Amino acid sequence: MRSPHRIAAHPSDAPIDDDRSGDTAQLPASSYSNPYDELAALAPNPLEEFLHEEKDEPEADAPWTPPNHRRGSRRRNRFAGLPLAAKAVVAVLVATAFLALGDRWALLYAEHEAAEKLKDQMKLSAAPEVEIEGFPFLTQVFDKRVDKVKVTVPDVAADRISLAKVSATATDVTIDGDGPTSFTGALIGEMNGEVLLSFEDLNRELGASQVTFTGHGRDQVLARGTLPVAGHDLKVRADARIQRNGERGISTDIGGMSLQLGDLATYRPGTREKEGLHLSRSSAERVSEETAKAKALLSVPAIVERLGVPDSVVREALQSDAKLNELTGAPRFVNDVMGLNLIDVAMGHPWLLKKLGLDPALLKGLSELTRPVLADRLTLAFQLPKLPGEGTMALQDVSVEKEGIRVRIAGSGIGLGR
């Protein structure tokens, strides 16, 4: 029986089993190589490196310089590395940008100069807006011809009213001057534009007595509101028909004017049959129903004459209430009373108006408010300002729209600054 192997305490002492002899043999320690030692020999020894570094003499310290965070040099290097074609493209783009900037500056300067010349020559309160179209502008300046120019003038004074907006487009414009900074004038070959007279401005300028203007149809304007007369606010109604007046103006034909004194009477300025101061239907019916008012009316001979009532019938009516009711109850009596013009008869009988419920002070105020005076207060007529220099400009069409009165204009050969 074979005895068990003994585990050696050290690899050099480990027994070797020899099958040939069957005995355990001991190898000398010098003939055995440890694999871990071989691996350690291949790897560098950190202790030796550390000791070696300590033995080496330290190098001289380099002077400290602050870090450079800018990338300009790197960018210059990148740009220097671009091919020649790319550099040419970049240069062209930069030059184009500067040319475009200079072109825009010259355009703004020319627009400013043109606006100032228009302001001075047309005596405007504010400089207009001038917009020169086309790009590039400098090529047009060198050619001394601009294709299109738009001009907008706000708030142009025109007689008693102001025009809300005057806008025009000029084409085929010839420039006077050697460059954008030496602009001296221009000649407009053709111009088309429009004028807007807004109802908002009319209400502010002509409607001081709370009169408002609104459009009605293509050529009619309605005026509605109140008008103070002798301390009374009378309701005013008028219709204005718009039409051309010559080459540069429009006129208004004021018609249908009336002033209503509440529900008592209506005043229509003028001398025709239906004009004057007339009782309303409700007032005429009250006269026929109230004895005192009927007798006061019949006691004026001029009124009796205009009513066409025989004197004998009037005398019986004044003496008998039954005869009075018979007279005033006739179907035509109310209409006949409404047809009376109280202005004519009441001038000599002011007490009659008071008897009928009207203020006698209205007689003087209404007599002074004649048709021309009232029409002048409501007129919308105006004349376009004359443009400077030679050339022609004329109104082409007048129309009434929701926002106001719009007028189309056209002209040619108009000089500016010449």
Secondary structure as the mmCIF struct_conf table of DSSP 4:
data_model
#
loop_
_struct_conf.conf_type_id
_struct_conf.id
_struct_conf.beg_label_comp_id
_struct_conf.beg_label_asym_id
_struct_conf.beg_label_seq_id
_struct_conf.end_label_comp_id
_struct_conf.end_label_asym_id
_struct_conf.end_label_seq_id
HELX_LH_PP_P HELX_LH_PP_P1 ARG A 2 ALA A 8
BEND BEND1 ALA A 9 HIS A 10
HELX_RH_3T_P HELX_RH_3T_P1 PRO A 11 ASP A 13
STRN STRN1 ILE A 16 ASP A 17
TURN_TY1_P TURN_TY1_P1 ASP A 19 SER A 21
BEND BEND2 ASP A 23 ASP A 23
STRN STRN2 THR A 24 ALA A 25
HELX_RH_3T_P HELX_RH_3T_P2 ALA A 29 SER A 31
HELX_RH_AL_P HELX_RH_AL_P1 PRO A 35 LEU A 42
BEND BEND3 ALA A 43 ALA A 43
HELX_RH_AL_P HELX_RH_AL_P2 PRO A 46 LYS A 55
BEND BEND4 ASP A 56 ASP A 56
HELX_LH_PP_P HELX_LH_PP_P2 GLU A 57 TRP A 64
HELX_RH_AL_P HELX_RH_AL_P3 GLY A 72 ALA A 80
TURN_TY1_P TURN_TY1_P2 GLY A 81 GLY A 81
BEND BEND5 LEU A 82 LEU A 82
HELX_RH_AL_P HELX_RH_AL_P4 LEU A 84 GLN A 121
TURN_TY1_P TURN_TY1_P3 MET A 122 LYS A 123
BEND BEND6 SER A 125 ALA A 126
HELX_LH_PP_P HELX_LH_PP_P3 ALA A 127 PRO A 128
STRN STRN3 GLU A 129 ILE A 132
BEND BEND7 PHE A 135 PHE A 135
HELX_RH_AL_P HELX_RH_AL_P5 PHE A 137 ASP A 143
TURN_TY1_P TURN_TY1_P4 LYS A 144 LYS A 144
STRN STRN4 ARG A 145 ALA A 158
TURN_TY1_P TURN_TY1_P5 ASP A 159 ARG A 160
STRN STRN5 ILE A 161 ASP A 176
BEND BEND8 GLY A 177 GLY A 179
TURN_TY1_P TURN_TY1_P6 PRO A 180 THR A 181
BEND BEND9 SER A 182 SER A 182
STRN STRN6 GLY A 185 SER A 198
HELX_RH_AL_P HELX_RH_AL_P6 PHE A 199 GLU A 205
TURN_TY1_P TURN_TY1_P7 LEU A 206 LEU A 206
TURN_TY1_P TURN_TY1_P8 ALA A 208 SER A 209
BEND BEND10 GLN A 210 GLN A 210
STRN STRN7 VAL A 211 HIS A 216
TURN_TY1_P TURN_TY1_P9 GLY A 217 ASP A 219
STRN STRN8 GLN A 220 VAL A 229
TURN_TY1_P TURN_TY1_P10 ALA A 230 GLY A 231
STRN STRN9 HIS A 232 ASN A 245
TURN_TY1_P TURN_TY1_P11 GLY A 246 ARG A 248
STRN STRN10 GLY A 249 LEU A 261
TURN_TY1_P TURN_TY1_P12 GLY A 262 LEU A 264
STRN STRN11 ALA A 265 ARG A 268
BEND BEND11 GLY A 270 ARG A 272
TURN_TY1_P TURN_TY1_P13 GLU A 273 LYS A 274
STRN STRN12 GLY A 276 LEU A 279
HELX_RH_AL_P HELX_RH_AL_P7 ARG A 281 GLU A 289
HELX_RH_AL_P HELX_RH_AL_P8 THR A 291 LEU A 298
TURN_TY1_P TURN_TY1_P14 SER A 299 SER A 299
HELX_RH_AL_P HELX_RH_AL_P9 PRO A 301 LEU A 307
TURN_TY1_P TURN_TY1_P15 GLY A 308 GLY A 308
HELX_RH_AL_P HELX_RH_AL_P10 ASP A 311 GLN A 319
HELX_RH_AL_P HELX_RH_AL_P11 ASP A 321 THR A 328
TURN_TY1_P TURN_TY1_P16 GLY A 329 GLY A 329
BEND BEND12 ALA A 330 ALA A 330
TURN_TY1_P TURN_TY1_P17 PRO A 331 ARG A 332
HELX_RH_AL_P HELX_RH_AL_P12 PHE A 333 MET A 338
TURN_TY1_P TURN_TY1_P18 GLY A 339 GLY A 339
HELX_RH_AL_P HELX_RH_AL_P13 LEU A 342 ALA A 346
BEND BEND13 MET A 347 GLY A 348
HELX_RH_AL_P HELX_RH_AL_P14 PRO A 350 LYS A 355
TURN_TY1_P TURN_TY1_P19 LEU A 356 GLY A 357
TURN_TY1_P TURN_TY1_P20 PRO A 360 ALA A 361
HELX_RH_AL_P HELX_RH_AL_P15 LEU A 362 GLU A 368
BEND BEND14 LEU A 369 LEU A 369
HELX_RH_AL_P HELX_RH_AL_P16 ARG A 371 LEU A 378
STRN STRN13 PHE A 382 GLN A 383
HELX_LH_PP_P HELX_LH_PP_P4 LEU A 384 LEU A 387
BEND BEND15 PRO A 388 GLU A 390
STRN STRN14 THR A 392 VAL A 400
BEND BEND16 LYS A 402 GLU A 403
STRN STRN15 GLY A 404 LEU A 416
#
